[in-house]
C-alpha cells in the first residue's frame, strides 16, 4: 500500500517537520519539473540550456 499525499497533508508530525525543516518533497518536485523542462528544451534543440544563477 502506498501512502496517499492527501493523507500526509493532515499529519501533525509531518506538518511540524515541514515548519522546522522546510518541505523537501515540494522543493524536490519543483527542481524535478524545472530539470525536466530544461531537458525537454535541450532534446528538442530549442537553443542552449544554461543553468539559472542561484540568486
Gaussian input, Z-matrix of N, CA and C with variables (Angstrom, degrees):
# hf/3-21g

backbone

0 1
 N
 C     1     B1
 C     2     B2     1     A1
 N     3     B3     2     A2     1     D1
 C     4     B4     3     A3     2     D2
 C     5     B5     4     A4     3     D3
 N     6     B6     5     A5     4     D4
 C     7     B7     6     A6     5     D5
 C     8     B8     7     A7     6     D6
 N     9     B9     8     A8     7     D7
 C    10    B10     9     A9     8     D8
 C    11    B11    10    A10     9     D9
 N    12    B12    11    A11    10    D10
 C    13    B13    12    A12    11    D11
 C    14    B14    13    A13    12    D12
 N    15    B15    14    A14    13    D13
 C    16    B16    15    A15    14    D14
 C    17    B17    16    A16    15    D15
 N    18    B18    17    A17    16    D16
 C    19    B19    18    A18    17    D17
 C    20    B20    19    A19    18    D18
 N    21    B21    20    A20    19    D19
 C    22    B22    21    A21    20    D20
 C    23    B23    22    A22    21    D21
 N    24    B24    23    A23    22    D22
 C    25    B25    24    A24    23    D23
 C    26    B26    25    A25    24    D24
 N    27    B27    26    A26    25    D25
 C    28    B28    27    A27    26    D26
 C    29    B29    28    A28    27    D27
 N    30    B30    29    A29    28    D28
 C    31    B31    30    A30    29    D29
 C    32    B32    31    A31    30    D30
 N    33    B33    32    A32    31    D31
 C    34    B34    33    A33    32    D32
 C    35    B35    34    A34    33    D33
 N    36    B36    35    A35    34    D34
 C    37    B37    36    A36    35    D35
 C    38    B38    37    A37    36    D36
 N    39    B39    38    A38    37    D37
 C    40    B40    39    A39    38    D38
 C    41    B41    40    A40    39    D39
 N    42    B42    41    A41    40    D40
 C    43    B43    42    A42    41    D41
 C    44    B44    43    A43    42    D42
 N    45    B45    44    A44    43    D43
 C    46    B46    45    A45    44    D44
 C    47    B47    46    A46    45    D45
 N    48    B48    47    A47    46    D46
 C    49    B49    48    A48    47    D47
 C    50    B50    49    A49    48    D48
 N    51    B51    50    A50    49    D49
 C    52    B52    51    A51    50    D50
 C    53    B53    52    A52    51    D51
 N    54    B54    53    A53    52    D52
 C    55    B55    54    A54    53    D53
 C    56    B56    55    A55    54    D54
 N    57    B57    56    A56    55    D55
 C    58    B58    57    A57    56    D56
 C    59    B59    58    A58    57    D57
 N    60    B60    59    A59    58    D58
 C    61    B61    60    A60    59    D59
 C    62    B62    61    A61    60    D60
 N    63    B63    62    A62    61    D61
 C    64    B64    63    A63    62    D62
 C    65    B65    64    A64    63    D63
 N    66    B66    65    A65    64    D64
 C    67    B67    66    A66    65    D65
 C    68    B68    67    A67    66    D66
 N    69    B69    68    A68    67    D67
 C    70    B70    69    A69    68    D68
 C    71    B71    70    A70    69    D69
 N    72    B72    71    A71    70    D70
 C    73    B73    72    A72    71    D71
 C    74    B74    73    A73    72    D72
 N    75    B75    74    A74    73    D73
 C    76    B76    75    A75    74    D74
 C    77    B77    76    A76    75    D75
 N    78    B78    77    A77    76    D76
 C    79    B79    78    A78    77    D77
 C    80    B80    79    A79    78    D78
 N    81    B81    80    A80    79    D79
 C    82    B82    81    A81    80    D80
 C    83    B83    82    A82    81    D81
 N    84    B84    83    A83    82    D82
 C    85    B85    84    A84    83    D83
 C    86    B86    85    A85    84    D84
 N    87    B87    86    A86    85    D85
 C    88    B88    87    A87    86    D86
 C    89    B89    88    A88    87    D87
 N    90    B90    89    A89    88    D88
 C    91    B91    90    A90    89    D89
 C    92    B92    91    A91    90    D90
 N    93    B93    92    A92    91    D91
 C    94    B94    93    A93    92    D92
 C    95    B95    94    A94    93    D93
 N    96    B96    95    A95    94    D94
 C    97    B97    96    A96    95    D95
 C    98    B98    97    A97    96    D96
 N    99    B99    98    A98    97    D97
 C   100   B100    99    A99    98    D98
 C   101   B101   100   A100    99    D99
 N   102   B102   101   A101   100   D100
 C   103   B103   102   A102   101   D101
 C   104   B104   103   A103   102   D102
 N   105   B105   104   A104   103   D103
 C   106   B106   105   A105   104   D104
 C   107   B107   106   A106   105   D105
 N   108   B108   107   A107   106   D106
 C   109   B109   108   A108   107   D107
 C   110   B110   109   A109   108   D108
 N   111   B111   110   A110   109   D109
 C   112   B112   111   A111   110   D110
 C   113   B113   112   A112   111   D111
 N   114   B114   113   A113   112   D112
 C   115   B115   114   A114   113   D113
 C   116   B116   115   A115   114   D114
 N   117   B117   116   A116   115   D115
 C   118   B118   117   A117   116   D116
 C   119   B119   118   A118   117   D117
 N   120   B120   119   A119   118   D118
 C   121   B121   120   A120   119   D119
 C   122   B122   121   A121   120   D120
 N   123   B123   122   A122   121   D121
 C   124   B124   123   A123   122   D122
 C   125   B125   124   A124   123   D123
 N   126   B126   125   A125   124   D124
 C   127   B127   126   A126   125   D125
 C   128   B128   127   A127   126   D126
 N   129   B129   128   A128   127   D127
 C   130   B130   129   A129   128   D128
 C   131   B131   130   A130   129   D129
 N   132   B132   131   A131   130   D130
 C   133   B133   132   A132   131   D131
 C   134   B134   133   A133   132   D132
 N   135   B135   134   A134   133   D133
 C   136   B136   135   A135   134   D134
 C   137   B137   136   A136   135   D135
 N   138   B138   137   A137   136   D136
 C   139   B139   138   A138   137   D137
 C   140   B140   139   A139   138   D138
 N   141   B141   140   A140   139   D139
 C   142   B142   141   A141   140   D140
 C   143   B143   142   A142   141   D141
 N   144   B144   143   A143   142   D142
 C   145   B145   144   A144   143   D143
 C   146   B146   145   A145   144   D144
 N   147   B147   146   A146   145   D145
 C   148   B148   147   A147   146   D146
 C   149   B149   148   A148   147   D147
 N   150   B150   149   A149   148   D148
 C   151   B151   150   A150   149   D149
 C   152   B152   151   A151   150   D150
 N   153   B153   152   A152   151   D151
 C   154   B154   153   A153   152   D152
 C   155   B155   154   A154   153   D153
 N   156   B156   155   A155   154   D154
 C   157   B157   156   A156   155   D155
 C   158   B158   157   A157   156   D156
 N   159   B159   158   A158   157   D157
 C   160   B160   159   A159   158   D158
 C   161   B161   160   A160   159   D159
 N   162   B162   161   A161   160   D160
 C   163   B163   162   A162   161   D161
 C   164   B164   163   A163   162   D162

   B1=1.4460
   B2=1.5255
   B3=1.3159
   B4=1.4559
   B5=1.5250
   B6=1.3234
   B7=1.4629
   B8=1.5213
   B9=1.2908
   B10=1.4547
   B11=1.5169
   B12=1.3410
   B13=1.4622
   B14=1.5238
   B15=1.3174
   B16=1.4638
   B17=1.5236
   B18=1.3317
   B19=1.4568
   B20=1.5199
   B21=1.3270
   B22=1.4543
   B23=1.5180
   B24=1.3194
   B25=1.4581
   B26=1.5206
   B27=1.3171
   B28=1.4605
   B29=1.5189
   B30=1.3208
   B31=1.4508
   B32=1.5252
   B33=1.3244
   B34=1.4678
   B35=1.5249
   B36=1.3310
   B37=1.4592
   B38=1.5204
   B39=1.3266
   B40=1.4650
   B41=1.5279
   B42=1.3214
   B43=1.4653
   B44=1.5242
   B45=1.3165
   B46=1.4549
   B47=1.5276
   B48=1.3276
   B49=1.4609
   B50=1.5210
   B51=1.3120
   B52=1.4679
   B53=1.5242
   B54=1.3298
   B55=1.4693
   B56=1.5240
   B57=1.3314
   B58=1.4620
   B59=1.5245
   B60=1.3193
   B61=1.4656
   B62=1.5208
   B63=1.3278
   B64=1.4527
   B65=1.5221
   B66=1.3022
   B67=1.4615
   B68=1.5244
   B69=1.3265
   B70=1.4647
   B71=1.5228
   B72=1.3227
   B73=1.4666
   B74=1.5218
   B75=1.3204
   B76=1.4684
   B77=1.5234
   B78=1.3313
   B79=1.4589
   B80=1.5257
   B81=1.3191
   B82=1.4672
   B83=1.5174
   B84=1.3264
   B85=1.4599
   B86=1.5291
   B87=1.3358
   B88=1.4614
   B89=1.5325
   B90=1.3217
   B91=1.4615
   B92=1.5264
   B93=1.3358
   B94=1.4661
   B95=1.5222
   B96=1.3192
   B97=1.4737
   B98=1.5261
   B99=1.3430
   B100=1.4622
   B101=1.5277
   B102=1.3215
   B103=1.4611
   B104=1.5207
   B105=1.3165
   B106=1.4636
   B107=1.5298
   B108=1.3160
   B109=1.4612
   B110=1.5327
   B111=1.3356
   B112=1.4609
   B113=1.5271
   B114=1.3114
   B115=1.4694
   B116=1.5244
   B117=1.3202
   B118=1.4613
   B119=1.5220
   B120=1.3362
   B121=1.4603
   B122=1.5272
   B123=1.3237
   B124=1.4607
   B125=1.5260
   B126=1.3228
   B127=1.4586
   B128=1.5234
   B129=1.3256
   B130=1.4616
   B131=1.5260
   B132=1.3415
   B133=1.4557
   B134=1.5254
   B135=1.3301
   B136=1.4741
   B137=1.5220
   B138=1.2771
   B139=1.4576
   B140=1.5101
   B141=1.3189
   B142=1.4637
   B143=1.5290
   B144=1.2915
   B145=1.4460
   B146=1.5083
   B147=1.3245
   B148=1.4491
   B149=1.5165
   B150=1.3304
   B151=1.4551
   B152=1.5206
   B153=1.3176
   B154=1.4592
   B155=1.5178
   B156=1.3190
   B157=1.4596
   B158=1.5260
   B159=1.2945
   B160=1.4693
   B161=1.5204
   B162=1.3350
   B163=1.4573
   B164=1.4925
   A1=108.75
   A2=116.85
   A3=120.40
   A4=108.94
   A5=116.55
   A6=119.20
   A7=110.83
   A8=115.53
   A9=122.72
   A10=108.11
   A11=117.74
   A12=120.10
   A13=111.39
   A14=118.26
   A15=120.70
   A16=110.56
   A17=116.47
   A18=120.06
   A19=110.33
   A20=118.28
   A21=122.47
   A22=112.42
   A23=117.96
   A24=121.26
   A25=112.37
   A26=118.47
   A27=121.42
   A28=112.48
   A29=117.31
   A30=120.37
   A31=109.29
   A32=118.16
   A33=120.63
   A34=113.21
   A35=117.67
   A36=120.04
   A37=109.77
   A38=116.91
   A39=120.77
   A40=110.55
   A41=116.70
   A42=120.66
   A43=111.08
   A44=116.52
   A45=121.22
   A46=111.12
   A47=116.73
   A48=120.70
   A49=111.76
   A50=117.17
   A51=120.82
   A52=109.44
   A53=116.72
   A54=119.71
   A55=110.76
   A56=117.42
   A57=121.39
   A58=112.68
   A59=117.00
   A60=121.33
   A61=114.30
   A62=118.98
   A63=121.57
   A64=110.27
   A65=116.17
   A66=121.29
   A67=109.48
   A68=115.60
   A69=121.32
   A70=111.46
   A71=117.88
   A72=120.95
   A73=109.99
   A74=117.40
   A75=120.50
   A76=111.05
   A77=116.94
   A78=120.33
   A79=110.83
   A80=116.94
   A81=120.47
   A82=110.91
   A83=117.03
   A84=121.10
   A85=110.19
   A86=116.89
   A87=120.62
   A88=110.91
   A89=116.92
   A90=120.55
   A91=110.78
   A92=116.92
   A93=120.67
   A94=111.01
   A95=117.47
   A96=120.75
   A97=110.66
   A98=116.71
   A99=119.77
   A100=110.95
   A101=116.21
   A102=120.82
   A103=110.70
   A104=116.44
   A105=120.14
   A106=110.46
   A107=117.17
   A108=121.29
   A109=110.22
   A110=116.36
   A111=120.11
   A112=111.65
   A113=116.84
   A114=120.82
   A115=110.31
   A116=116.43
   A117=120.41
   A118=110.36
   A119=116.44
   A120=119.58
   A121=111.13
   A122=116.74
   A123=120.49
   A124=111.14
   A125=117.03
   A126=120.03
   A127=112.75
   A128=117.17
   A129=120.96
   A130=111.75
   A131=117.17
   A132=123.57
   A133=112.36
   A134=116.35
   A135=121.22
   A136=111.21
   A137=116.79
   A138=120.12
   A139=110.39
   A140=115.08
   A141=120.08
   A142=111.20
   A143=114.61
   A144=120.53
   A145=107.47
   A146=115.81
   A147=119.55
   A148=108.48
   A149=116.69
   A150=119.16
   A151=111.12
   A152=114.57
   A153=119.37
   A154=108.52
   A155=115.39
   A156=118.86
   A157=108.91
   A158=116.10
   A159=121.86
   A160=108.10
   A161=116.95
   A162=121.05
   A163=110.74
   D1=128.41
   D2=179.53
   D3=-97.61
   D4=141.35
   D5=179.91
   D6=-68.03
   D7=143.45
   D8=178.40
   D9=-90.57
   D10=131.14
   D11=-177.93
   D12=-63.20
   D13=-30.42
   D14=177.91
   D15=-65.58
   D16=-35.27
   D17=177.84
   D18=-68.25
   D19=-39.16
   D20=-177.87
   D21=-68.50
   D22=-24.86
   D23=-178.50
   D24=-65.50
   D25=-17.70
   D26=-175.48
   D27=-111.17
   D28=14.10
   D29=179.16
   D30=-88.38
   D31=122.24
   D32=-178.45
   D33=-58.44
   D34=-37.20
   D35=-179.59
   D36=-65.38
   D37=-44.33
   D38=178.86
   D39=-61.91
   D40=-45.52
   D41=179.79
   D42=-61.01
   D43=-39.54
   D44=178.49
   D45=-64.35
   D46=-44.20
   D47=178.21
   D48=-63.75
   D49=-38.35
   D50=178.95
   D51=-63.90
   D52=-42.51
   D53=178.74
   D54=-63.73
   D55=-40.05
   D56=-176.31
   D57=-77.45
   D58=-42.72
   D59=-168.85
   D60=-114.60
   D61=-10.04
   D62=-175.03
   D63=92.55
   D64=162.52
   D65=-177.14
   D66=-93.14
   D67=88.26
   D68=-177.19
   D69=-62.09
   D70=-34.10
   D71=-179.50
   D72=-65.53
   D73=-46.04
   D74=179.38
   D75=-65.52
   D76=-39.59
   D77=178.88
   D78=-64.89
   D79=-42.83
   D80=178.85
   D81=-64.35
   D82=-39.36
   D83=178.41
   D84=-61.96
   D85=-43.02
   D86=-179.36
   D87=-64.46
   D88=-45.18
   D89=179.15
   D90=-63.00
   D91=-40.14
   D92=178.86
   D93=-63.76
   D94=-40.94
   D95=179.07
   D96=-65.21
   D97=-42.41
   D98=178.70
   D99=-64.22
   D100=-41.93
   D101=179.23
   D102=-64.30
   D103=-42.74
   D104=178.84
   D105=-61.43
   D106=-40.33
   D107=178.56
   D108=-62.95
   D109=-45.13
   D110=179.98
   D111=-64.14
   D112=-40.89
   D113=179.26
   D114=-65.22
   D115=-42.31
   D116=178.74
   D117=-60.10
   D118=-44.45
   D119=178.59
   D120=-62.53
   D121=-42.85
   D122=-178.93
   D123=-64.89
   D124=-42.37
   D125=-178.98
   D126=-71.82
   D127=-23.78
   D128=178.01
   D129=-92.58
   D130=5.84
   D131=178.20
   D132=57.70
   D133=45.92
   D134=177.19
   D135=-91.32
   D136=30.41
   D137=179.46
   D138=100.62
   D139=171.27
   D140=-177.60
   D141=-68.04
   D142=141.82
   D143=176.21
   D144=-99.26
   D145=119.38
   D146=179.52
   D147=-115.68
   D148=136.41
   D149=179.61
   D150=-60.19
   D151=142.25
   D152=177.48
   D153=-75.53
   D154=144.48
   D155=179.02
   D156=-72.63
   D157=145.74
   D158=179.68
   D159=-84.11
   D160=83.22
   D161=-178.57
   D162=-97.10

